[in-house]
Amino acid sequence: MQMLKRIGGEGYDIPVKRLAEVAPDLARFTVEYPYGDVLCRPGLDLTSRQICTVSALIANGSAQPQLKYHMNGFLNVGGKPRELAELMFVAIAICGYTSAINGVGLLREIFKERNIAFEAIPPVADDGTRRYERGMATLMAWSQKGPDAVTGPLQKVSPELAQWVVEVAYGDLLSREGLSHQTRDLAIVSMLTSAGNRADALRFHIEAALRHGLTKEQLIEAITQLSIYAGFPAALNAFAVANATFKDWNGAVAAGPAPAAVAQSESREARRKRGSEVLSRTSAAAGEAVVRSFADIAPDIGTMIVENAYGDVFARNQISSKTRELTACAALAAVGSKTMETPLRVHVNAALTAGASREEINEALLNLVPYFGYPVVQQAIRIAGEEIAKRPT
């Protein structure tokens, strides 16, 4: 209870008391195991533990009350608001834009409720043409094998994805300042563990964490804690990956500096112009409005949605806009998390704008039944129906 009070602050025990009304034994377990057995252990400082918890809940996608509670908990134990905002960029790389968009909304609520005068993270000032070079340098510094450890399997199948991994994931997102290497590594390991079935990426980032100075004992503590917030199966699977990584780890130096000659990236201006055009055509939204919607926390998130999501990905013409939007609807519906509900509404409308009929949207969602079950599809059909009903007949 003392640990719960440190993290929860004022009203720390309200969730436990509410739980006790229906399940008193579970309320007791919730205090005794997470806070009494695990979080009290000395292997990680409390701010690092809260980073792990927040990151795992971001990856969960459907635990907004708990995520908000532990974002507040991070601040209660000495974490900085800027660190929580920077964590959203890590979330984009590991979990996608929807998780970061949801997280920004919660941060906005928290800052208002706590009267935190947050100064938005200043936008990047460079022209973007060195993103590939920066991404290559990050990968070379993080891995003994260098970029091939991440991009090698992709080059023949999808060179575009290999390029985006270097430019966007490592050049734009995971090379940012604002978080220490060790904090970022704990966040990534926690997100990957919580998401599950990410063994290759998890191994890469456990190795990077060791290279950045985290100890095996600290990583063991982090994954042990994730048994609480991601479940024992996820933690046990992560331990299998960690064990194999620890056995192979020899403390070898990283691959070294990036090659002198690397590809020059397309400018931000060109990608932003293209992304704004696609956004306007598919969603009847303005790119500048999207950027401004994040201006109070991190305008770069809005910029990246326009430049990367719409300028890099959605602007491709290998499939029609209608097919792309129907695919997006199916993908969002299949995930079925809370963070996907608003984007599903957006892309149902975008599908209609792109020329999809109500019947085609319905079929795209019905096709998910054999793979994801009836509850997921029932929820998606309900959401799609609400959006379709708003459109003029």
HUNORMO-V184145 format. One record per run of one state. SS is the DSSP state (A for helix, B for strand, O for the rest). FROM is the first residue (numbers start at 1). LEN is the number of residues. If there is no record, write none. Layout:
# HUNORMO-V184145
ss = <SS;SS>
from = <FROM;FROM>
len = <LEN;LEN>
This chain:
# HUNORMO-V184145
ss = <O;A;O;A;O;A;O;A;O;A;O;A;O;A;O;B;O;A;O;A;O;A;O;A;O;A;O;A;O;A;O;A;O;A;O;B;A;O;A;O;A;O;A;O;A;O;A;O>
from = <1;2;9;14;23;24;39;46;61;64;77;81;96;97;114;121;122;131;143;148;155;159;174;181;196;199;212;216;230;232;249;268;284;287;293;298;299;315;321;336;340;354;358;367;369;373;374;391>
len = <1;7;5;9;1;15;7;15;3;13;4;15;1;17;7;1;9;12;5;7;4;15;7;15;3;13;4;14;2;17;19;16;3;6;5;1;16;6;15;4;14;4;9;2;4;1;17;3>
